[in-house]
């Protein structure tokens, strides 16, 4: 009983002992060089990639909150046989307002009426032109067999644009005002330069180096940065993506907008998809007799899609501690790897094993333990 009590007491008191490792110095140049090379590689990775490039000491916020306000400016004059002399302003060629820029090519004035169509063409016309009224004429000597539909007539004529209507539109300017906020850090900013000069926005144009905080872009410059010519693109229309990226380092006070322009209506993988952008819209009115008319517009133009992305980072002890702990674990793995090389890959591994492991007798049992 006394021996059992002493044993339990000894094991309990051993919990408060401090144990340290015993190191063995292996005079092996190859393993020593390998050990230092791996160590330096890991240190370089930790400092260069984790902490400098990826800023592993920072807490990040990618839940960016953003709002975009756009305005287009530019005036053009056209004189065609169909429309006569017209002056075009932003309220005329932006449809709907502040979203797209459109270049009108033609319109069709039509009267809401009933029309008699051939029964052979019934299905095709029914799908495209109108709805059957339920009245049809039988085929006989004096009839070719027709059915009545409700629809606008005359029907839309086929038209292929030969060029843009607003030829000087590439000199128009678009004003893109972007507000961003990172709620985690209660940080907000705008892409407009804070200045007391009231004339700054009237004369500046965006330039990555000279005027990075000027939110006014020339349309021709936007398509050029996307890799396309504005005049070639304006004939059949297209879609341009304007990406505003915010990469904010709040520790250094760096938070600047970066712009990237790309064309979205061209499929690289599927060449059969027709590029361009167009759609139809109508305007309705009545004449003096009360008859309903409409003007059908098929418009080709350039659509601008503004997309805002970004993230912000700021020092925090939690990610710093996690990355430091991971780094120490990697450093410990270097020792384990070099031990495996010495024990199992070197010619004198047996001699190193004898030094590294020692055996002793305890309670008539042979125990091998690691030092």
C-alpha positions in Angstrom: 0.0 0.0 0.0 2.8 2.3 0.8 4.5 1.6 -2.5 1.3 2.2 -4.4 0.8 5.5 -2.5 4.3 6.6 -3.2 3.9 5.8 -6.9 0.7 7.8 -7.2 2.3 10.7 -5.3 5.3 10.6 -7.6 3.2 10.6 -10.7 1.1 13.5 -9.4 4.2 15.5 -8.6 5.7 14.8 -12.0 3.0 16.9 -13.5 4.8 19.9 -12.2 8.1 19.0 -13.7 9.5 20.9 -16.7 10.8 18.7 -19.5 13.1 20.0 -22.2 14.3 18.3 -25.4 17.8 17.0 -25.8 19.4 17.9 -29.1 22.0 15.9 -31.0 24.3 17.8 -33.4 24.8 15.7 -36.6 28.0 16.7 -38.4 26.5 16.2 -41.9 27.0 19.0 -44.4 24.4 17.7 -46.9 21.6 17.5 -44.3 22.7 20.8 -42.8 22.5 22.6 -46.1 19.1 20.9 -46.9 17.9 22.0 -43.4 18.9 25.7 -43.9 17.6 25.8 -47.5 14.1 24.5 -46.4 14.1 26.9 -43.5 15.0 29.9 -45.6 12.3 28.9 -48.2 9.6 28.6 -45.5 10.7 31.9 -43.9 10.6 33.6 -47.4 7.2 32.1 -48.0 5.9 33.3 -44.7 7.3 36.8 -44.9 7.0 37.4 -48.6 3.7 35.7 -49.5 1.7 35.4 -46.3 2.5 38.7 -44.6 3.6 41.1 -47.4 1.7 39.9 -50.4 -1.5 38.5 -48.8 -1.3 40.7 -45.7 -1.9 37.8 -43.3 -1.8 40.2 -40.3 -5.0 41.9 -41.4 -8.7 41.3 -40.9 -10.5 41.8 -44.2 -14.0 42.9 -45.2 -15.3 42.0 -48.7 -18.9 43.0 -48.1 -18.6 46.2 -50.0 -21.7 48.4 -50.1 -21.8 50.6 -53.2 -24.0 53.0 -55.2 -23.4 54.3 -58.7 -24.8 57.5 -60.3 -24.3 58.1 -64.0 -24.9 61.1 -66.3 -24.3 61.3 -70.0 -23.5 64.6 -71.8 -23.2 65.3 -75.5 -25.3 66.9 -78.3 -25.6 65.8 -81.9 -27.5 66.9 -85.0 -29.0 64.7 -87.7 -30.8 65.4 -91.0 -32.4 62.3 -92.6 -35.2 61.9 -95.1 -37.2 60.0 -92.6 -37.0 62.3 -89.6 -35.7 65.6 -91.0 -33.5 67.9 -89.0 -33.2 66.8 -85.4 -31.1 67.8 -82.4 -30.2 65.0 -80.1 -29.5 65.4 -76.4 -29.1 62.9 -73.5 -32.8 62.8 -72.9 -33.3 61.6 -76.5 -30.7 58.8 -76.9 -30.4 57.4 -73.4 -33.2 54.8 -73.0 -34.0 54.2 -70.2 -32.4 57.2 -68.6 -28.9 56.8 -67.1 -28.6 53.1 -68.2 -28.0 52.7 -71.9 -26.8 54.8 -74.8 -28.8 54.1 -78.0 -28.4 55.1 -81.6 -31.8 55.1 -83.3 -31.8 53.8 -86.9 -35.4 53.6 -88.0 -39.0 53.6 -86.8 -42.3 52.3 -88.2 -45.6 54.1 -87.8 -48.5 51.6 -87.6 -52.3 51.7 -87.3 -54.1 49.4 -85.0 -56.4 47.6 -87.4 -57.6 44.2 -88.7 -55.9 42.6 -91.7 -56.8 39.6 -93.9 -53.9 37.2 -94.3 -53.4 34.0 -96.3 -54.3 30.8 -94.4 -51.0 29.3 -95.5 -49.1 32.0 -93.7 -51.4 31.9 -90.7 -49.2 30.2 -88.2 -46.1 32.3 -89.0 -48.0 35.6 -88.9 -49.9 34.7 -85.9 -46.7 34.2 -84.0 -45.1 37.5 -85.2 -47.8 40.0 -86.2 -51.1 39.6 -84.4 -53.9 37.4 -83.0 -56.7 35.7 -84.9 -60.1 37.4 -84.8 -61.9 34.2 -85.5 -63.2 35.3 -89.0 -62.0 33.4 -92.0 -63.1 33.3 -95.7 -63.4 29.9 -97.4 -61.4 29.2 -100.5 -63.6 29.5 -103.6 -63.5 31.0 -107.1 -63.4 34.6 -105.9 -61.2 34.0 -102.7 -57.8 32.7 -102.0 -58.6 31.6 -98.5 -57.7 34.2 -95.9 -58.2 34.8 -92.2 -58.5 38.0 -90.2 -56.1 38.9 -87.4 -55.8 41.9 -85.1 -52.4 43.6 -85.4 -50.5 46.7 -86.3 -50.1 47.4 -89.9 -48.0 47.7 -91.9 -45.8 45.1 -90.3 -42.2 45.9 -89.4 -39.9 46.2 -92.4 -36.5 44.6 -92.5 -33.7 47.0 -92.1 -30.0 46.6 -91.8 -28.1 49.7 -90.5 -25.3 51.0 -92.7 -23.7 53.1 -90.0 -24.4 54.9 -86.7 -26.9 57.7 -86.7 -24.9 59.8 -84.1 -21.5 59.8 -85.7 -19.9 62.1 -83.2 -21.1 60.1 -80.2 -17.6 58.9 -79.4 -16.8 62.4 -78.1 -19.7 62.2 -75.6 -18.8 61.9 -72.0 -20.2 59.8 -69.2 -20.0 60.8 -65.5 -19.7 57.8 -63.2 -20.0 58.7 -59.5 -19.3 55.8 -57.2 -19.8 55.7 -53.4 -18.4 52.7 -51.4 -18.6 51.7 -47.8 -17.1 48.9 -45.7 -19.4 48.4 -42.7 -17.0 46.3 -40.6 -14.5 49.2 -40.4 -17.1 52.0 -40.8 -15.0 53.3 -43.7 -16.5 55.1 -46.8 -15.1 56.8 -49.8 -15.9 58.2 -53.3 -14.2 58.1 -56.6 -14.6 61.8 -57.0 -11.7 64.1 -56.0 -12.4 66.2 -53.0 -11.5 69.7 -54.1 -12.6 73.3 -53.6 -12.2 74.0 -57.3 -15.7 74.1 -58.7 -14.5 73.9 -62.3 -12.5 70.7 -61.8 -15.3 68.4 -63.0 -16.0 70.6 -66.0 -12.5 70.3 -67.5 -11.0 67.0 -66.3 -11.0 63.7 -68.1 -10.1 60.4 -66.5 -6.4 59.5 -66.7 -4.9 56.7 -64.7 -1.8 58.7 -63.8 -2.8 62.4 -64.1 -6.4 62.3 -63.0 -7.2 59.0 -61.2 -10.1 60.7 -59.3 -11.8 62.3 -62.3 -15.1 60.3 -62.8 -15.7 61.7 -66.4 -14.9 59.3 -69.3 -15.0 59.9 -73.0 -16.9 57.1 -74.8 -14.3 56.6 -77.4 -11.6 56.2 -74.8 -13.8 53.5 -73.0 -14.2 51.4 -76.1 -10.5 51.8 -76.9 -9.5 50.6 -73.5 -11.8 47.6 -74.0 -9.9 46.9 -77.3 -12.4 48.0 -79.9 -13.1 50.9 -82.2 -16.1 53.0 -81.3 -17.3 53.6 -84.8 -17.2 49.9 -85.7 -19.0 49.0 -82.5 -21.7 51.7 -82.8 -23.3 50.4 -86.0 -24.7 47.2 -84.6 -24.3 48.1 -80.9 -22.6 46.2 -78.1 -22.2 45.9 -74.4 -19.3 47.3 -72.4 -18.5 46.3 -68.8 -17.0 49.0 -66.6 -15.5 47.4 -63.5 -14.5 49.5 -60.5 -12.2 47.7 -58.1 -11.3 49.0 -54.6 -8.3 47.4 -52.9 -8.0 49.2 -49.6 -5.2 48.9 -47.1 -6.6 50.9 -44.1 -3.3 50.6 -42.1 -1.4 52.6 -44.7 -4.4 54.8 -45.7 -4.3 53.5 -49.3 -7.8 53.2 -50.9 -7.9 54.0 -54.6 -10.3 53.0 -57.4 -9.0 50.9 -60.3 -10.9 50.7 -63.6 -11.1 47.9 -66.1 -13.1 47.9 -69.3 -14.2 44.9 -71.3 -16.6 44.0 -74.0 -19.4 41.6 -72.9 -21.5 40.9 -76.0 -18.8 38.7 -77.6 -18.5 35.0 -76.8 -15.0 33.7 -77.1 -16.1 30.0 -76.8 -19.2 30.2 -79.1 -18.6 32.2 -82.3 -22.1 31.4 -83.6 -23.7 33.9 -81.2 -24.2 37.2 -83.0 -22.5 40.1 -81.3 -24.2 43.5 -80.9 -27.0 45.0 -78.9 -30.5 46.1 -80.0 -34.1 46.1 -78.9 -37.5 47.5 -79.8 -39.6 50.0 -78.0 -42.8 51.9 -78.9 -44.5 55.3 -78.5 -48.3 55.5 -78.7 -50.6 58.3 -79.8 -54.0 59.1 -81.3 -55.0 61.2 -84.3 -57.7 63.8 -84.5 -60.3 61.0 -85.3 -59.3 59.1 -82.1 -57.6 56.2 -84.0 -54.7 54.6 -82.1 -51.3 54.7 -83.7 -47.9 53.7 -82.5 -44.3 54.3 -83.6 -42.1 51.2 -83.4 -38.4 51.9 -82.9 -35.7 49.3 -83.4 -32.6 50.8 -81.8 -28.9 49.7 -81.9 -26.6 51.1 -79.3 -23.9 50.6 -76.7 -25.0 49.4 -73.3 -22.7 50.2 -70.3 -22.8 47.9 -67.3 -21.0 49.3 -64.2 -19.8 46.7 -61.7 -18.2 47.5 -58.3 -15.9 45.0 -56.5 -13.5 45.5 -53.6 -12.2 44.6 -50.2 -10.6 46.4 -47.2 -8.0 45.1 -44.7 -6.9 46.3 -41.3 -4.5 45.0 -38.6 -6.0 42.4 -36.2 -4.2 40.3 -33.6 -6.4 37.2 -34.3 -5.3 36.5 -38.0 -1.7 37.5 -37.0 -1.6 34.9 -34.2 -3.1 32.2 -36.5 -0.5 32.8 -39.2 2.4 33.0 -36.8 1.3 29.7 -35.2 1.0 28.1 -38.7 4.5 29.3 -39.4 6.0 27.8 -36.3 4.3 24.5 -37.1 6.0 24.6 -40.6 9.4 25.2 -39.0 8.9 22.2 -36.8 8.1 20.1 -39.8 11.6 20.9 -41.2 13.3 19.2 -38.3 11.1 16.1 -38.6 11.8 15.9 -42.4 15.6 16.1 -41.9 15.4 13.5 -39.1 13.8 11.1 -41.6 16.5 11.8 -44.1 19.3 11.1 -41.5 17.6 7.9 -40.2 16.5 6.2 -43.4 18.2 7.8 -46.4 21.8 8.4 -45.2 24.4 5.6 -45.2 25.3 6.2 -41.6 21.7 6.2 -40.4 22.3 3.4 -37.9 24.9 5.4 -36.1 22.6 8.4 -35.8 19.8 6.1 -34.6 22.0 4.8 -31.8 22.7 8.3 -30.7 19.1 9.5 -31.0 17.4 6.6 -29.2 18.6 5.1 -25.8 17.3 2.0 -24.0 16.9 1.4 -20.3 15.5 -1.2 -17.9 12.4 -0.5 -15.9 10.5 -3.1 -13.9 12.2 -5.9 -15.7 10.9 -4.6 -19.0 13.1 -3.1 -21.8 11.8 0.3 -22.9 13.1 2.4 -25.8 12.4 6.0 -25.6 13.0 9.1 -27.6 15.4 11.8 -26.4 
